[in-house]
Amino acid sequence: MNKSSEIICPVLLIWLLLTSCISLPPTRKSYINNYPGMDEKTKQLVIDKQIIVGMKSEYVLLAIGEPKEIEKFHGISGTYEHWSYKDRTIYIENGKIIKCKYRE
């Protein structure tokens, strides 16, 4: 690489960023803050990687990620799921957390 290309590449990158020809991916926090339908309390919980009983399962995924295993059951009153993580199991009924049990 010659000296002029060493200067042109960074200058070109800066120009592309400034002219919005390319954009950087949104931060996790900005993505969550713009997530449709999520109230402010839930947004803060998700940003802090916390979950609570009553939280929607889609918000759990945003807060703590994909479980290592999912067991699904169908019952009279709906769908039940057990989401297993390294440190806990989350119990979900009809798309919302009903219980979280931490491993010892």
TIRO-2110 file (N, C-alpha, C; in Angstrom, 1 decimal):
// TIRO-2110
0.8, -1.2, 0.0, N, 1, A
0.0, 0.0, 0.0, CA, 1, A
0.9, 1.2, 0.0, C, 1, A
0.6, 2.2, -0.9, N, 2, A
1.4, 3.4, -0.9, CA, 2, A
0.8, 4.5, 0.0, C, 2, A
1.6, 5.5, 0.2, N, 3, A
1.2, 6.6, 1.2, CA, 3, A
-0.1, 7.2, 0.9, C, 3, A
-0.4, 7.5, -0.4, N, 4, A
-1.6, 8.2, -0.8, CA, 4, A
-2.8, 7.3, -0.4, C, 4, A
-2.8, 6.0, -0.6, N, 5, A
-3.9, 5.1, -0.3, CA, 5, A
-4.1, 5.0, 1.2, C, 5, A
-3.0, 5.1, 2.0, N, 6, A
-3.2, 5.1, 3.4, CA, 6, A
-4.0, 6.3, 3.9, C, 6, A
-3.9, 7.4, 3.2, N, 7, A
-4.6, 8.6, 3.6, CA, 7, A
-6.0, 8.6, 3.0, C, 7, A
-6.2, 8.1, 1.8, N, 8, A
-7.5, 8.1, 1.2, CA, 8, A
-8.5, 7.2, 1.9, C, 8, A
-8.1, 6.0, 2.3, N, 9, A
-9.0, 5.1, 2.9, CA, 9, A
-9.7, 5.7, 4.2, C, 9, A
-8.9, 6.2, 5.1, N, 10, A
-9.6, 6.8, 6.3, CA, 10, A
-10.5, 8.0, 5.9, C, 10, A
-10.0, 8.8, 5.0, N, 11, A
-10.7, 10.0, 4.6, CA, 11, A
-12.0, 9.6, 3.9, C, 11, A
-12.0, 8.5, 3.1, N, 12, A
-13.2, 8.0, 2.4, CA, 12, A
-14.2, 7.5, 3.4, C, 12, A
-13.7, 6.7, 4.4, N, 13, A
-14.6, 6.2, 5.4, CA, 13, A
-15.3, 7.3, 6.2, C, 13, A
-14.6, 8.3, 6.6, N, 14, A
-15.1, 9.5, 7.3, CA, 14, A
-16.2, 10.1, 6.4, C, 14, A
-15.9, 10.3, 5.1, N, 15, A
-16.8, 11.0, 4.2, CA, 15, A
-18.1, 10.1, 4.1, C, 15, A
-17.9, 8.8, 4.0, N, 16, A
-19.1, 7.9, 3.9, CA, 16, A
-20.0, 8.0, 5.1, C, 16, A
-19.4, 8.0, 6.3, N, 17, A
-20.1, 8.1, 7.5, CA, 17, A
-20.9, 9.4, 7.6, C, 17, A
-20.2, 10.5, 7.3, N, 18, A
-20.8, 11.8, 7.4, CA, 18, A
-21.9, 12.0, 6.3, C, 18, A
-21.8, 11.4, 5.2, N, 19, A
-22.8, 11.6, 4.2, CA, 19, A
-23.9, 10.5, 4.3, C, 19, A
-23.9, 9.7, 5.3, N, 20, A
-24.8, 8.6, 5.5, CA, 20, A
-24.9, 7.6, 4.4, C, 20, A
-23.9, 7.4, 3.7, N, 21, A
-23.8, 6.3, 2.7, CA, 21, A
-23.8, 5.0, 3.4, C, 21, A
-23.1, 5.0, 4.6, N, 22, A
-23.1, 3.8, 5.4, CA, 22, A
-23.5, 4.2, 6.8, C, 22, A
-24.1, 3.3, 7.5, N, 23, A
-24.5, 3.7, 8.9, CA, 23, A
-24.0, 2.6, 9.9, C, 23, A
-23.7, 3.0, 11.1, N, 24, A
-23.3, 2.0, 12.1, CA, 24, A
-24.6, 1.4, 12.7, C, 24, A
-24.5, 0.1, 13.1, N, 25, A
-25.7, -0.5, 13.7, CA, 25, A
-26.1, 0.2, 14.9, C, 25, A
-27.4, 0.2, 15.2, N, 26, A
-27.9, 0.8, 16.5, CA, 26, A
-27.3, 0.1, 17.7, C, 26, A
-27.2, 0.9, 18.8, N, 27, A
-26.7, 0.3, 20.0, CA, 27, A
-27.9, -0.5, 20.6, C, 27, A
-27.6, -1.4, 21.5, N, 28, A
-28.6, -2.2, 22.1, CA, 28, A
-29.7, -1.3, 22.8, C, 28, A
-29.2, -0.3, 23.5, N, 29, A
-30.0, 0.6, 24.3, CA, 29, A
-30.9, 1.4, 23.3, C, 29, A
-30.4, 1.9, 22.2, N, 30, A
-31.3, 2.7, 21.3, CA, 30, A
-32.3, 1.7, 20.6, C, 30, A
-31.9, 0.5, 20.3, N, 31, A
-32.8, -0.5, 19.8, CA, 31, A
-34.0, -0.7, 20.7, C, 31, A
-33.7, -1.0, 22.0, N, 32, A
-34.7, -1.2, 23.0, CA, 32, A
-35.6, 0.0, 23.2, C, 32, A
-35.0, 1.2, 23.3, N, 33, A
-35.8, 2.4, 23.5, CA, 33, A
-36.7, 2.7, 22.4, C, 33, A
-36.5, 2.2, 21.2, N, 34, A
-37.3, 2.4, 20.0, CA, 34, A
-38.2, 1.2, 19.7, C, 34, A
-38.2, 0.2, 20.6, N, 35, A
-39.0, -1.1, 20.4, CA, 35, A
-40.5, -0.7, 20.6, C, 35, A
-41.3, -1.1, 19.6, N, 36, A
-42.7, -0.7, 19.6, CA, 36, A
-43.5, -1.4, 20.7, C, 36, A
-44.3, -0.6, 21.4, N, 37, A
-45.3, -1.2, 22.4, CA, 37, A
-44.7, -1.5, 23.7, C, 37, A
-43.4, -1.2, 24.0, N, 38, A
-42.8, -1.5, 25.3, CA, 38, A
-42.9, -0.3, 26.2, C, 38, A
-43.5, -0.4, 27.4, N, 39, A
-43.5, 0.7, 28.3, CA, 39, A
-42.2, 1.1, 28.9, C, 39, A
-42.1, 2.2, 29.5, N, 40, A
-40.8, 2.7, 29.9, CA, 40, A
-40.1, 1.9, 31.0, C, 40, A
-41.0, 1.4, 32.0, N, 41, A
-40.5, 0.5, 33.0, CA, 41, A
-39.8, -0.8, 32.4, C, 41, A
-40.5, -1.4, 31.5, N, 42, A
-40.0, -2.6, 30.9, CA, 42, A
-38.8, -2.3, 30.1, C, 42, A
-38.7, -1.2, 29.4, N, 43, A
-37.5, -0.8, 28.6, CA, 43, A
-36.3, -0.8, 29.5, C, 43, A
-36.5, -0.2, 30.7, N, 44, A
-35.3, -0.1, 31.6, CA, 44, A
-34.9, -1.4, 32.2, C, 44, A
-35.9, -2.3, 32.5, N, 45, A
-35.6, -3.6, 32.9, CA, 45, A
-34.8, -4.4, 31.8, C, 45, A
-35.3, -4.3, 30.6, N, 46, A
-34.6, -5.0, 29.5, CA, 46, A
-33.2, -4.5, 29.3, C, 46, A
-33.0, -3.1, 29.3, N, 47, A
-31.7, -2.5, 29.2, CA, 47, A
-30.8, -3.0, 30.3, C, 47, A
-31.3, -3.2, 31.5, N, 48, A
-30.6, -3.7, 32.7, CA, 48, A
-30.4, -5.2, 32.7, C, 48, A
-31.0, -5.9, 31.7, N, 49, A
-30.9, -7.3, 31.6, CA, 49, A
-31.6, -8.0, 32.8, C, 49, A
-32.8, -7.5, 33.1, N, 50, A
-33.6, -8.0, 34.2, CA, 50, A
-34.9, -8.5, 33.7, C, 50, A
-35.5, -9.5, 34.4, N, 51, A
-36.8, -10.0, 34.0, CA, 51, A
-37.7, -10.0, 35.2, C, 51, A
-39.0, -9.9, 35.0, N, 52, A
-40.0, -10.0, 36.1, CA, 52, A
-41.2, -10.8, 35.7, C, 52, A
-41.9, -11.3, 36.7, N, 53, A
-43.1, -12.1, 36.5, CA, 53, A
-44.1, -11.1, 35.7, C, 53, A
-44.8, -11.7, 34.7, N, 54, A
-45.7, -10.9, 33.9, CA, 54, A
-45.1, -10.4, 32.6, C, 54, A
-43.8, -10.4, 32.5, N, 55, A
-43.1, -9.9, 31.3, CA, 55, A
-43.4, -10.8, 30.1, C, 55, A
-43.5, -10.2, 28.9, N, 56, A
-43.7, -11.0, 27.7, CA, 56, A
-42.5, -11.7, 27.3, C, 56, A
-42.6, -12.9, 26.8, N, 57, A
-41.5, -13.7, 26.4, CA, 57, A
-40.6, -13.1, 25.4, C, 57, A
-41.1, -12.2, 24.5, N, 58, A
-40.3, -11.6, 23.5, CA, 58, A
-39.3, -10.6, 24.2, C, 58, A
-39.8, -10.0, 25.3, N, 59, A
-38.9, -9.1, 26.1, CA, 59, A
-37.9, -9.8, 26.9, C, 59, A
-38.2, -11.1, 27.3, N, 60, A
-37.2, -11.9, 27.9, CA, 60, A
-36.0, -12.1, 27.0, C, 60, A
-36.3, -12.4, 25.7, N, 61, A
-35.3, -12.7, 24.7, CA, 61, A
-34.4, -11.4, 24.5, C, 61, A
-35.0, -10.3, 24.5, N, 62, A
-34.3, -9.0, 24.4, CA, 62, A
-33.4, -8.8, 25.7, C, 62, A
-33.9, -9.2, 26.8, N, 63, A
-33.2, -8.9, 28.1, CA, 63, A
-32.0, -9.9, 28.3, C, 63, A
-32.3, -11.2, 28.2, N, 64, A
-31.2, -12.1, 28.5, CA, 64, A
-30.9, -13.1, 27.4, C, 64, A
-31.5, -13.0, 26.3, N, 65, A
-31.1, -13.8, 25.1, CA, 65, A
-31.8, -15.1, 25.0, C, 65, A
-31.4, -15.9, 24.1, N, 66, A
-32.0, -17.2, 23.8, CA, 66, A
-31.7, -18.2, 24.9, C, 66, A
-32.7, -19.0, 25.3, N, 67, A
-32.4, -20.1, 26.3, CA, 67, A
-31.6, -21.2, 25.6, C, 67, A
-31.0, -22.1, 26.4, N, 68, A
-30.3, -23.2, 25.8, CA, 68, A
-31.3, -24.3, 25.5, C, 68, A
-32.4, -24.3, 26.1, N, 69, A
-33.4, -25.3, 25.8, CA, 69, A
-34.8, -24.8, 26.1, C, 69, A
-35.8, -25.2, 25.2, N, 70, A
-37.2, -24.8, 25.4, CA, 70, A
-38.0, -26.1, 25.4, C, 70, A
-38.9, -26.3, 26.4, N, 71, A
-39.8, -27.3, 26.5, CA, 71, A
-41.2, -26.7, 26.3, C, 71, A
-42.0, -27.2, 25.4, N, 72, A
-43.4, -26.7, 25.2, CA, 72, A
-44.4, -27.7, 25.6, C, 72, A
-45.5, -27.2, 26.2, N, 73, A
-46.6, -28.1, 26.6, CA, 73, A
-47.9, -27.4, 26.2, C, 73, A
-48.9, -28.2, 25.9, N, 74, A
-50.2, -27.6, 25.6, CA, 74, A
-51.2, -28.1, 26.5, C, 74, A
-52.0, -27.2, 27.2, N, 75, A
-53.0, -27.6, 28.2, CA, 75, A
-54.3, -27.0, 27.8, C, 75, A
-55.2, -27.2, 28.7, N, 76, A
-56.6, -26.7, 28.5, CA, 76, A
-56.6, -25.2, 28.4, C, 76, A
-55.8, -24.5, 29.3, N, 77, A
-55.9, -23.0, 29.3, CA, 77, A
-54.8, -22.4, 28.4, C, 77, A
-54.1, -23.1, 27.6, N, 78, A
-53.1, -22.5, 26.7, CA, 78, A
-51.8, -23.2, 26.6, C, 78, A
-50.8, -22.5, 26.2, N, 79, A
-49.5, -23.0, 26.0, CA, 79, A
-48.5, -22.7, 27.2, C, 79, A
-47.8, -23.7, 27.6, N, 80, A
-46.8, -23.5, 28.7, CA, 80, A
-45.4, -23.8, 28.1, C, 80, A
-44.4, -23.1, 28.6, N, 81, A
-43.1, -23.3, 28.1, CA, 81, A
-42.1, -23.2, 29.3, C, 81, A
-41.1, -24.0, 29.3, N, 82, A
-40.0, -24.0, 30.3, CA, 82, A
-38.8, -23.6, 29.5, C, 82, A
-38.2, -22.4, 29.8, N, 83, A
-37.0, -22.0, 29.1, CA, 83, A
-35.8, -22.2, 30.1, C, 83, A
-34.9, -23.0, 29.7, N, 84, A
-33.7, -23.3, 30.5, CA, 84, A
-32.5, -22.5, 30.1, C, 84, A
-31.9, -21.8, 31.1, N, 85, A
-30.7, -21.0, 30.9, CA, 85, A
-29.7, -21.6, 31.9, C, 85, A
-28.5, -21.2, 31.8, N, 86, A
-27.4, -21.7, 32.6, CA, 86, A
-27.7, -21.6, 34.1, C, 86, A
-28.3, -20.4, 34.5, N, 87, A
-28.5, -20.1, 35.9, CA, 87, A
-29.9, -20.2, 36.4, C, 87, A
-30.9, -20.4, 35.4, N, 88, A
-32.3, -20.4, 35.8, CA, 88, A
-33.2, -21.1, 34.8, C, 88, A
-34.4, -21.4, 35.3, N, 89, A
-35.5, -21.8, 34.4, CA, 89, A
-36.6, -20.8, 34.5, C, 89, A
-37.1, -20.4, 33.4, N, 90, A
-38.2, -19.5, 33.3, CA, 90, A
-39.5, -20.2, 32.8, C, 90, A
-40.6, -20.1, 33.6, N, 91, A
-41.8, -20.7, 33.3, CA, 91, A
-42.8, -19.7, 32.6, C, 91, A
-43.3, -20.0, 31.5, N, 92, A
-44.1, -19.1, 30.7, CA, 92, A
-45.4, -19.7, 30.4, C, 92, A
-46.4, -18.9, 30.6, N, 93, A
-47.8, -19.3, 30.2, CA, 93, A
-48.4, -18.3, 29.3, C, 93, A
-48.8, -18.8, 28.1, N, 94, A
-49.4, -18.0, 27.1, CA, 94, A
-48.6, -16.7, 26.8, C, 94, A
-47.3, -16.9, 26.7, N, 95, A
-46.4, -15.8, 26.3, CA, 95, A
-45.9, -14.9, 27.4, C, 95, A
-46.2, -15.2, 28.6, N, 96, A
-45.8, -14.3, 29.7, CA, 96, A
-45.2, -15.1, 30.9, C, 96, A
-44.2, -14.5, 31.5, N, 97, A
-43.5, -15.2, 32.6, CA, 97, A
-44.5, -15.4, 33.8, C, 97, A
-44.5, -16.6, 34.3, N, 98, A
-45.3, -16.8, 35.5, CA, 98, A
-44.5, -17.2, 36.7, C, 98, A
-43.2, -17.6, 36.4, N, 99, A
-42.3, -18.0, 37.5, CA, 99, A
-40.9, -18.0, 37.0, C, 99, A
-39.9, -17.7, 37.8, N, 100, A
-38.5, -17.9, 37.5, CA, 100, A
-37.8, -18.6, 38.7, C, 100, A
-37.1, -19.7, 38.4, N, 101, A
-36.5, -20.4, 39.4, CA, 101, A
-35.0, -20.5, 39.1, C, 101, A
-34.2, -20.0, 40.1, N, 102, A
-32.7, -19.9, 39.9, CA, 102, A
-32.1, -21.2, 40.4, C, 102, A
-31.1, -21.7, 39.7, N, 103, A
-30.3, -22.9, 40.1, CA, 103, A
-29.4, -22.6, 41.2, C, 103, A
-29.2, -23.6, 42.0, N, 104, A
-28.3, -23.5, 43.2, CA, 104, A
-26.9, -23.8, 42.8, C, 104, A
END
